[in-house]
């Protein structure tokens, strides 16, 4: 969890409202595509 928090701090505008790295309960994490990518 600490590494995901570190990535969110670096990549997200607001790490408390993640848009790129999404937690999927029971699965793990999902990386969302950037708009226009």
Buried (B, 14 or more C-beta within 10 A) or exposed (E): EEEBEEBBEEBBEEBEEBEBBEEEEEEEEEEEEEEEE
